[in-house]
Each structure stands twice: as C-alpha cells, then as structure tokens.
Amino acid sequence: MDALNVSIAFFFLVVGMCQALRWLSKRLLSPRAYGCLAGELAGSLQLCMSCLELRMLMDIGPWGGGFGLDVILTLLFLLFAVHGASFDGASANPTVSVQEFLLLESSLAATAAKLLAQGVGTGTGRAVTKLFWSWELTQLHFIQNLISSECSSSIHTSLPHAALVEGTGSFLFHLVLLKSQQSHPIYRVPARAATITFLTYTAGSFTGAFFNPALATATTFHCSGNSFWDYVQVYWLGPLTGMFAALLLYQGNIPRLFQKNLLYSQKSKYKIPKVKVTAHEEGDESKRKRKGGKSNSEPRA
C-alpha cells in the first residue's frame, strides 16, 4: 500500500501545481490568452501526468502492488471528477476543441492555439512523469522505469476493430458532453467522470481507451508493435470520426460546414400564427354580423 500512497500524493501534487499555474496565468495573461493557451496547457499537463501514473498502477499494480481493478477504477473516477471541477473551461482534448470550432464557438486561430497548447502540455507531462519515475520512490516506479523504454503497443486487436472501439468511445463521450452542456456542474462533472470510467473499463483491454489524440500521442505513439500510421488511424481518425458522428446526431448538422438540418425537421409543432389569424378572422366575422343585423333592422323604403 505504500506504493499506492505515493501515487495518491503524486496526484495531489500534480493538481496543486496545475492549479497554481492557472492562478498565476490568470493574473498575468488576458482572458483570451488564458483560455486558449495557459488554461489548455495546464489542463493537458494535469491530465497527462495523472493518466500516466494511473496507467502504471493499472499495468503493474495487480501483480506488483497487490491491489485490484476496483481500486484503479475508483481512482479513475475520482481523478476525472477532480479534473472536471478544476479544468476551468479547458478541455485538454483535441476532439473537443475541434467540436467547439465546428459549433462556431471558437475561431480557427483560437482552435489552433488550443491544439498547440494541448500538444505542449501532454509532451511536458510525459517528460515530467518520466523524471518522477526515475527517482524510483517505490518498487512500482522501479519496475516502470525499467520497462518504460521498451513499451509495447496498447492495440491488442485488429486495426479496424481498434479504430471502431476508439471511435465508438469518442462518440458516446461526446454525446454525454453535448447533452450535459447546460446541466449544473454538480450533475455534469460526475456524469462525465462516470462515462469515462465505464468506457475505460469496457474498452481498455482493446486499445487502452484513450479517446484523446493528444493523450494517446504522448502515451503510446513511441511504443513498438505498430507503425505511426496505424496509431494515426486508431487514435486520431477514430476519435475524430466518433466526434463528427455524435455532433451530427445531436445537432442534425455541422454548423461550420452547412446550416441545413439533415436529420430533424425544423417545423414547429405549435402553430401559434395560425391561431392568431383565426381569432382575428372570427372577430371580423362577428363584426360583420352585427353590422348586418343593424342594416336589416332599418325600415325599407
């Protein structure tokens, strides 16, 4: 359990360090620069370092630390709940940034800046986590430090199936993301954390269940077993395709590309204008009857 306690302390340290980075950036940068650069960099750094340490526990913990999958999934849920509460509007996920661009919520320049910050954040997170492992504070870190340079691919199925798994996971995640946008954080944060935990439990044995191109690039692209283009198909094209499908299903269109709704009729079920016209016509008709009654009561010549 000492190894688990060290990892939990590492998680607290990472969150605290990234929160300090956010606080300092808010004081020094404009809101636009903070949202596009510093916020995304801090979120990606926090996400990458936490996920790498958690993946180490997932790979080595059951046989090297003596704790089971239930501990890992509990930590995963709690970590993503903390991430959702502390990210301060950042996504730390390229597919979410592209989705915001397609929804006309972000400009091309802002989206490019976010993608750059996410790449720098995950790259820095991987370097800092490897440095932490090199200190070999626990037996698990000692083992991880030995095998980190000879890691194998996280793809344990055929390429089409792996791409389908990542795409389906991204599709479900983005549906929850879109559906919970207007919800209160007290409901939104646990719902998203529970979704990620479920998807990781379901798809982790096939692809590692990343659903995040930046995180996958920093974590598994350097590992042997598959080519760079294999990784691109599974961890870039798969999640992007899933995001497109979720956005099209939820919106009925892609606002950045076309305005016409392809899936849902835009006719309103409330025919308010017709009711108003009918009432107006009934009023005119009653007036005509009253006038007709008056003219009929006049004596004829």
N, C-alpha and C positions, 0 to 999 in steps of 0.2 A: 504493500500500500504506500510505501514511501515514494515510489516512482509516480504513483497517481497524484500524491500530494504535491510533488514538484511540478507536475504538468498543470495542475489546477492553479498553483501560484504563478506559473508562466502565463496562463490565460488572463489572470487578474492584471499582471504586469503589462501585457500587450494592450488590453482595453484601457488601462490607465494612461499608458504612453500615448495612445492614439487620441484619447480624449484631451490630453494636454496639447497635442498637436492641433486639434480642432480649435481649442480655445485660443491658442496663440495666433493661428491663422485668421480667425475672425477679427482679432484686434488689429492685425497688420494689413489685411487684404480687403478689397471691396467685396460686397456680397456676390457679385457676378464671378469674380476670380476665385472666391472661396468655393462657390457651388460647383464650378466647372473643373477646378484644379485641386485645391487643397482638400476639400471635402472628399472627393473621389479617391485621392491618393491615400488619405488616412483610412478610409473605409476599406480599400483594397489591401493595404498593408495589414490592417487588423484581421481581415478575412483570411488572407493567405497564411499568415503566421499561425492563426488558430487552427485552420484546417490541416496544415502540415503536421502540427503537433498531434492533433486528434487522429489523423490518418496513421501516424506512427503508433499510437496507442491501439488503433484498430488492427493493425498488421501484426504487432509484436505482443501486445498486452495479453491476449488469451493464453498464450503458452509461455511468455516471459514474465508476465506480471500477475497472472492468476486471477484476472477479473474477466467477466463475460461480456457478451454483446449488450446486455441490458444496461451496463454502466456506460458503454460507449454511446448508445442511443440517448440515454438521459443527458449526458454531457453535450451531445449534438443539439438536442432540443434547447437546452439552456443557453448554449453559446449563440445560436441563431436568434433566440429571443432577446438576448443582450445586444446582438448586432442590430436587430431591427429597431430596438429602442435607442441605440446610441449613434446610428449612422447619420442622423441629422439631414435626411433627404437624399443622401448618396445611395447609389445602387451597388457599386463595386462589381457590376456585371455588364459586359458589353451588349448583350442582347436586350437588356432593359434600357440602356442608353439609345440603342437603335430604335427600340419601340417608341420611346419618347420623341425621337426625330420623326418617325412615321406618323405619330399622332399630332404633329405640328406643335408640340410642347417644347421643342428645343431646336435651335438653328443648327445649320451644318457646322459652323465654326465651333459652337459650344459642344456639339456631339463629338467632334474630332478632338477637342481638348479633354473631354471626359475619357475617351478611349485611350489617349496618350497617358493621362494620369493613372488610369487603371493598370496599364501595362507597366509603368514605372513602379507603382505601388506593389503589384504582385512580384515583380522581379526583385525589388528591395526586400520584400517579406521573405522570399525564399533564401536570399543571401544571409539575412539576419538569423533566420531559423537554423540554417546550417552552421552558423557560427555558434549558436547556443548549443546545438548538438555536439559540437567539437569539444566543449568543456566536459562532456561525459559525466554529468552530475548524478546520473542513475545508470543502472545496468541496461535499461531500455535504450537510453541515449547512446551508450557504448555500442550496443548492437546496431542501432540505426546508423551511427557514424561509420561503422564498418561496411554496411551494405548499401549506403546511400549512393556511392559512386557506381554501383553495379545493379541499379534497379531494373526491374522488368516492366513491360507494358501493362497498363491496367485493363487492356482489352482482352477479355477471356471468351470471346465468341467470334463469329464471323463478322466481317466489316459491315455488310448490310444490316445485320441484326443489331450490331453495336450502334450504328448511326440511328436506327429506328428507336432504340432504347433511349439514347440521349435526346432525340427529337421528341419522343413521347413525354419524357420527363420535363423538358422545357415547355412543351405545350400545356401540360397540367399546371406547372408552376405559374406560367403567365396568365392562364385563366383565373387562378386564385388571385394573382396580383391585380388583374384588371377588375375582378369582381369586388375586391376588398378595398379599392382605392378610396372610397368615400366613407368607409367604416371608421369607427373610433379606434385609436391605437390600442386600447385595452383588448379589443377583439382582433384587430388586424395583425398585430405582432405575433400572438400565439398561433393564429391560423396559418400564417406563412411559415413559422418555425415548425409546426406540426406537419405541414405539407412537405417541407424539405426533409424532415426526419423520415417520413413514410417513404418518400422516393429513394432516399439513400438506402434504407433497409431493403427495398424491393429490387433496386437496380444495381446496388453496389457490387455484387458479385460478377456482373457482366462488364461494366465499363468504369467502375469507380464512382459513378453517379456524380459527375461534376455539374453539368447543366450550366456551365460558366466558362466561356472560351478563355478568358484571361487566367482564371484559376487553373484550368486544365493545362494551359501552355506552361505555366510556371512549375506545375507539379509533375507532369508525366511526359512532356514532349521530348525531354532529353533521355528518356529510358529506352533501352533496346527492346526489340521484339516487333516493332512496326516502323514503317517509314514516316517521314514528315507528312507526306500527302495522305497517308492513312489516318494520321491524327487529325489533319485538317478536315477530312470528310466526317469523322466521328464527332469531334469536339468543337468544330466551328460551324460546319454546314448543318449538322444535325440540330443543334440548339437554335440556330437562326431560322431553320425551316419550321421548327416547332413554334417559335415565337410568331412567325408570319401566320401560321395556321390558327393559332389562338386569337390573334388580333383580328383576323378576317372573320372568324366565327363569332367573336364578341361584338365587333363593330358592324360587320356586314360589308365593310370596305376598308381600304387603306387610305386615310385622308391625304397623305402626302402624295400619293400616286393618282388617285381618282376619287371623285366625290360621290359618284353614283353608288347607291346601296345595291349590292349584288345578291344578297341573301334574304333581306327582310323588306316587306312592303312598308312604304312610308305613309300610307293612308291612315288618317286618324279614325279611331272608332267612335269618336264623339263628333256628331255632325251639328255643331253649335251654330254655324252660319245659317244653315237651312231652317233651324228652329226660329231664329230671329226673323228671317224673311217671312216665314209662315205666320208668325204673330203679327207682323206688320201688315200682311195681306188680310188677316182676319179683322184687324182694326179698320182697314179701309172698307172692307165689305160691310161691316156694321154701320159705318158712317153713311155708306150709300143707301142702306136700307132705311135709316132714319130719315134721310133726305127724301127718299121715295115715298115714305109714309106721309110726310108733310105735304108733298105735292099732290098726293091722291086725296087728301082731306080738303083741299081747296075746292070751292064751288065751280062748277063748269059754266062756261058762258053759253 
